[in-house]
Amino acid sequence: DELEAMHVEVWTTDPTLQQRFTAMMLDWEREIARFFAAAWGRDADTDITCQAVATAMIGITRSAMMISRAGGRSVRQVLDEGFDYLESRAVGTPNHH
């Protein structure tokens, strides 16, 4: 919708908000890695699986905003597509070392 498009445009083009958005994404990435580490009994700071999944999830989020801004689809539509892709191809029960 128009309000969503306006928010995405502002967050992804205003230099001050863009810096804050990037900082928030990095914070979220750390928290997601910690979530998976707790669920999988791993160390978020040293486990590649936790880090890779968290980074992929944030990458999908950032990409969804950019794709939505380019037009045609809502952020939610692109998020759904991206997370479906990640879930079907990359995320399963992690290998234990």
MDTraj code that builds the backbone (N, CA, C; nanometers):
import mdtraj as md
import numpy as np

residues = "ASP GLU LEU GLU ALA MET HIS VAL GLU VAL TRP THR THR ASP PRO THR LEU GLN GLN ARG PHE THR ALA MET MET LEU ASP TRP GLU ARG GLU ILE ALA ARG PHE PHE ALA ALA ALA TRP GLY ARG ASP ALA ASP THR ASP ILE THR CYS GLN ALA VAL ALA THR ALA MET ILE GLY ILE THR ARG SER ALA MET MET ILE SER ARG ALA GLY GLY ARG SER VAL ARG GLN VAL LEU ASP GLU GLY PHE ASP TYR LEU GLU SER ARG ALA VAL GLY THR PRO ASN HIS HIS".split()
xyz = np.array([
    [0.0824, -0.1188, 0.0000],
    [0.0000, 0.0000, 0.0000],
    [0.0869, 0.1252, 0.0000],
    [0.0274, 0.2395, -0.0145],
    [0.1033, 0.3640, -0.0274],
    [0.1818, 0.3991, 0.0984],
    [0.1234, 0.3742, 0.2148],
    [0.1928, 0.4044, 0.3401],
    [0.3172, 0.3180, 0.3547],
    [0.3049, 0.1892, 0.3240],
    [0.4206, 0.1005, 0.3293],
    [0.5293, 0.1487, 0.2338],
    [0.4905, 0.1828, 0.1125],
    [0.5865, 0.2307, 0.0129],
    [0.6576, 0.3569, 0.0598],
    [0.5830, 0.4463, 0.1219],
    [0.6425, 0.5700, 0.1728],
    [0.7437, 0.5390, 0.2835],
    [0.7094, 0.4497, 0.3754],
    [0.8010, 0.4140, 0.4836],
    [0.9280, 0.3490, 0.4299],
    [0.9121, 0.2583, 0.3371],
    [1.0281, 0.1920, 0.2780],
    [1.1171, 0.2947, 0.2084],
    [1.0566, 0.3838, 0.1341],
    [1.1332, 0.4868, 0.0630],
    [1.2148, 0.5712, 0.1605],
    [1.1525, 0.6153, 0.2672],
    [1.2216, 0.7009, 0.3648],
    [1.3344, 0.6250, 0.4336],
    [1.3068, 0.5040, 0.4814],
    [1.4080, 0.4260, 0.5533],
    [1.5263, 0.3882, 0.4652],
    [1.5051, 0.3760, 0.3361],
    [1.6125, 0.3282, 0.2487],
    [1.6802, 0.4373, 0.1664],
    [1.6321, 0.5609, 0.1766],
    [1.6950, 0.6675, 0.0985],
    [1.7475, 0.7834, 0.1829],
    [1.6886, 0.8111, 0.2972],
    [1.7354, 0.9199, 0.3827],
    [1.8661, 0.8763, 0.4499],
    [1.9754, 0.9524, 0.4300],
    [2.1059, 0.9095, 0.4826],
    [2.1073, 0.8852, 0.6338],
    [2.0434, 0.9691, 0.7105],
    [2.0419, 0.9515, 0.8554],
    [1.9638, 0.8267, 0.8939],
    [1.8472, 0.8093, 0.8346],
    [1.7670, 0.6912, 0.8660],
    [1.8316, 0.5643, 0.8118],
    [1.8998, 0.5755, 0.6999],
    [1.9682, 0.4602, 0.6416],
    [2.0755, 0.4080, 0.7378],
    [2.1487, 0.4981, 0.8001],
    [2.2502, 0.4575, 0.8986],
    [2.1846, 0.3880, 1.0176],
    [2.0754, 0.4439, 1.0655],
    [2.0040, 0.3837, 1.1785],
    [1.9461, 0.2479, 1.1384],
    [1.8916, 0.2395, 1.0195],
    [1.8358, 0.1143, 0.9698],
    [1.9442, 0.0061, 0.9645],
    [2.0611, 0.0402, 0.9138],
    [2.1717, -0.0550, 0.9060],
    [2.2133, -0.1008, 1.0448],
    [2.2214, -0.0087, 1.1396],
    [2.2564, -0.0440, 1.2775],
    [2.1512, -0.1376, 1.3375],
    [2.0247, -0.1101, 1.3118],
    [1.9170, -0.1965, 1.3618],
    [1.9271, -0.3356, 1.3013],
    [1.9565, -0.3425, 1.1724],
    [1.9686, -0.4719, 1.1065],
    [2.0819, -0.5541, 1.1693],
    [2.1927, -0.4909, 1.1996],
    [2.3043, -0.5620, 1.2624],
    [2.2666, -0.6104, 1.4019],
    [2.1935, -0.5285, 1.4765],
    [2.1447, -0.5701, 1.6092],
    [2.0522, -0.6905, 1.5961],
    [1.9594, -0.6830, 1.5020],
    [1.8654, -0.7935, 1.4817],
    [1.9404, -0.9206, 1.4411],
    [2.0407, -0.9050, 1.3572],
    [2.1189, -1.0202, 1.3125],
    [2.1835, -1.0912, 1.4318],
    [2.2413, -1.0130, 1.5234],
    [2.3023, -1.0721, 1.6432],
    [2.1987, -1.1448, 1.7286],
    [2.0826, -1.0837, 1.7439],
    [1.9773, -1.1450, 1.8251],
    [1.9233, -1.2727, 1.7610],
    [1.9093, -1.2731, 1.6314],
    [1.8632, -1.3936, 1.5614],
    [1.9661, -1.5056, 1.5769],
    [2.0941, -1.4731, 1.5628],
    [2.1994, -1.5738, 1.5824],
    [2.1937, -1.6298, 1.7241],
    [2.1730, -1.5439, 1.8219],
    [2.1614, -1.5891, 1.9616],
    [2.0395, -1.6795, 1.9798],
    [1.9297, -1.6445, 1.9156],
    [1.8091, -1.7268, 1.9242],
    [1.8370, -1.8681, 1.8743],
    [1.8959, -1.8789, 1.7552],
    [1.9249, -2.0101, 1.6997],
    [2.0287, -2.0839, 1.7827],
    [2.1267, -2.0134, 1.8334],
    [2.2280, -2.0773, 1.9180],
    [2.1638, -2.1396, 2.0417],
    [2.0734, -2.0674, 2.1033],
    [2.0046, -2.1216, 2.2218],
    [1.9198, -2.2434, 2.1839],
    [1.8503, -2.2345, 2.0719],
    [1.7640, -2.3442, 2.0284],
    [1.8441, -2.4679, 1.9891],
    [1.9626, -2.4468, 1.9329],
    [2.0424, -2.5574, 1.8819],
    [2.1557, -2.5981, 1.9763],
    [2.1656, -2.5306, 2.0917],
    [2.2714, -2.5641, 2.1869],
    [2.4106, -2.5314, 2.1362],
    [2.4230, -2.4157, 2.0771],
    [2.5511, -2.3731, 2.0193],
    [2.5925, -2.2363, 2.0718],
    [2.7086, -2.1922, 2.0322],
    [2.7604, -2.0601, 2.0700],
    [2.7405, -1.9657, 1.9511],
    [2.6601, -1.8643, 1.9707],
    [2.6283, -1.7710, 1.8617],
    [2.7512, -1.6994, 1.8072],
    [2.8511, -1.6803, 1.8910],
    [2.9694, -1.6062, 1.8468],
    [3.0665, -1.6899, 1.7644],
    [3.0543, -1.8220, 1.7728],
    [3.1524, -1.9059, 1.7033],
    [3.0913, -2.0076, 1.6074],
    [2.9596, -2.0141, 1.6003],
    [2.8959, -2.1147, 1.5162],
    [2.8540, -2.0550, 1.3814],
    [2.9070, -2.1118, 1.2748],
    [2.8784, -2.0599, 1.1410],
    [2.7321, -2.0773, 1.1023],
    [2.6697, -2.1862, 1.1449],
    [2.5300, -2.2087, 1.1079],
    [2.4411, -2.0992, 1.1648],
    [2.4575, -2.0679, 1.2925],
    [2.3776, -1.9613, 1.3555],
    [2.4005, -1.8280, 1.2850],
    [2.5268, -1.7979, 1.2589],
    [2.5610, -1.6711, 1.1936],
    [2.5075, -1.6658, 1.0508],
    [2.5234, -1.7744, 0.9773],
    [2.4808, -1.7752, 0.8369],
    [2.3291, -1.7624, 0.8237],
    [2.2552, -1.8334, 0.9077],
    [2.1095, -1.8251, 0.9009],
    [2.0631, -1.6849, 0.9390],
    [2.1213, -1.6292, 1.0442],
    [2.0833, -1.4936, 1.0865],
    [2.1139, -1.3917, 0.9769],
    [2.2299, -1.4027, 0.9163],
    [2.2682, -1.3112, 0.8096],
    [2.1753, -1.3261, 0.6895],
    [2.1409, -1.4500, 0.6557],
    [2.0490, -1.4729, 0.5432],
    [1.9120, -1.4109, 0.5721],
    [1.8631, -1.4275, 0.6940],
    [1.7318, -1.3717, 0.7287],
    [1.7310, -1.2197, 0.7178],
    [1.8364, -1.1565, 0.7652],
    [1.8441, -1.0106, 0.7557],
    [1.8635, -0.9686, 0.6105],
    [1.9399, -1.0451, 0.5342],
    [1.9560, -1.0155, 0.3922],
    [1.8233, -1.0210, 0.3178],
    [1.7414, -1.1186, 0.3506],
    [1.6085, -1.1270, 0.2893],
    [1.5264, -1.0042, 0.3259],
    [1.5340, -0.9629, 0.4496],
    [1.4588, -0.8455, 0.4947],
    [1.5027, -0.7208, 0.4186],
    [1.6334, -0.7001, 0.4087],
    [1.6842, -0.5832, 0.3359],
    [1.6467, -0.5906, 0.1880],
    [1.6615, -0.7085, 0.1303],
    [1.6267, -0.7264, -0.0109],
    [1.4791, -0.7012, -0.0355],
    [1.3949, -0.7479, 0.0553],
    [1.2507, -0.7273, 0.0401],
    [1.2169, -0.5791, 0.0354],
    [1.2849, -0.5014, 0.1171],
    [1.2593, -0.3573, 0.1163],
    [1.3034, -0.2942, -0.0157],
    [1.4185, -0.3370, -0.0658],
    [1.4680, -0.2818, -0.1920],
    [1.3780, -0.3226, -0.3090],
    [1.3393, -0.4487, -0.3123],
    [1.2541, -0.4981, -0.4205],
    [1.1184, -0.4291, -0.4168],
    [1.0642, -0.4138, -0.2965],
    [0.9361, -0.3454, -0.2821],
    [0.9468, -0.2009, -0.3306],
    [1.0562, -0.1373, -0.2959],
    [1.0770, 0.0021, -0.3377],
    [1.0822, 0.0138, -0.4893],
    [1.1372, -0.0883, -0.5544],
    [1.1462, -0.0871, -0.7008],
    [1.0087, -0.1029, -0.7653],
    [0.9115, -0.1487, -0.6858],
    [0.7739, -0.1541, -0.7339],
    [0.7200, -0.2922, -0.7606],
    [0.5884, -0.2976, -0.7577],
    [0.5214, -0.4196, -0.7972],
    [0.4728, -0.5100, -0.6872],
    [0.5509, -0.5245, -0.5803],
    [0.5113, -0.6180, -0.4749],
    [0.5297, -0.5540, -0.3381],
    [0.4509, -0.6004, -0.2437],
    [0.4633, -0.5483, -0.1078],
    [0.5831, -0.6118, -0.0382],
    [0.6294, -0.5471, 0.0671],
    [0.7377, -0.6028, 0.1472],
    [0.6971, -0.7420, 0.1955],
    [0.5754, -0.7558, 0.2439],
    [0.5273, -0.8842, 0.2959],
    [0.5349, -0.9940, 0.1892],
    [0.4943, -0.9641, 0.0666],
    [0.4997, -1.0643, -0.0407],
    [0.6431, -1.1111, -0.0640],
    [0.7351, -1.0173, -0.0692],
    [0.8743, -1.0515, -0.0966],
    [0.9358, -1.1238, 0.0233],
    [0.9006, -1.0804, 0.1447],
    [0.9482, -1.1514, 0.2640],
    [0.9023, -1.2964, 0.2628],
    [0.7761, -1.3172, 0.2343],
    [0.7233, -1.4536, 0.2296],
    [0.7998, -1.5381, 0.1281],
    [0.8216, -1.4827, 0.0105],
    [0.8944, -1.5542, -0.0943],
    [1.0375, -1.5851, -0.0497],
    [1.1028, -1.4860, 0.0072],
    [1.2419, -1.5032, 0.0506],
    [1.2565, -1.6038, 0.1632],
    [1.1686, -1.5963, 0.2620],
    [1.1772, -1.6905, 0.3736],
    [1.1362, -1.8311, 0.3321],
    [1.0418, -1.8434, 0.2390],
    [1.0077, -1.9752, 0.1848],
    [1.1308, -2.0361, 0.1157],
    [1.2003, -1.9535, 0.0405],
    [1.3207, -1.9996, -0.0282],
    [1.4250, -2.0465, 0.0731],
    [1.4512, -1.9641, 0.1741],
    [1.5516, -1.9973, 0.2748],
    [1.5138, -2.1258, 0.3476],
    [1.3909, -2.1361, 0.3872],
    [1.3455, -2.2539, 0.4607],
    [1.3563, -2.3812, 0.3762],
    [1.3230, -2.3721, 0.2500],
    [1.3241, -2.4913, 0.1663],
    [1.4639, -2.5325, 0.1218],
    [1.5580, -2.4404, 0.1222],
    [1.6890, -2.4705, 0.0668],
    [1.8019, -2.4731, 0.1691],
    [1.7908, -2.3955, 0.2749],
    [1.9079, -2.3787, 0.3606],
    [1.8872, -2.4205, 0.5058],
    [1.7685, -2.4074, 0.5565],
    [1.7501, -2.4271, 0.6999],
    [1.6827, -2.5606, 0.7265],
    [1.7459, -2.6358, 0.8080],
    [1.6905, -2.7620, 0.8560],
    [1.7530, -2.7889, 0.9902],
    [1.7582, -2.9127, 1.0271],
    [1.8275, -2.9460, 1.1513],
    [1.9756, -2.9282, 1.1265],
    [2.0414, -2.8480, 1.2085],
    [2.1836, -2.8231, 1.1853],
    [2.2663, -2.9484, 1.2103],
    [2.3757, -2.9574, 1.1369],
    [2.4707, -3.0668, 1.1613],
    [2.5437, -3.0361, 1.2915],
    [2.5600, -3.1343, 1.3730],
    [2.6338, -3.1143, 1.4987],
    [2.7774, -3.1582, 1.4780],
    [2.8702, -3.0752, 1.5253],
    [3.0109, -3.1093, 1.5086],
    [3.0630, -3.1693, 1.6373],
])
top = md.Topology()
chain = top.add_chain()
for i, resn in enumerate(residues, 1):
    res = top.add_residue(resn, chain, resSeq=i)
    for name in ("N", "CA", "C"):
        top.add_atom(name, md.element.get_by_symbol(name[0]), res)
traj = md.Trajectory(xyz[None], top)
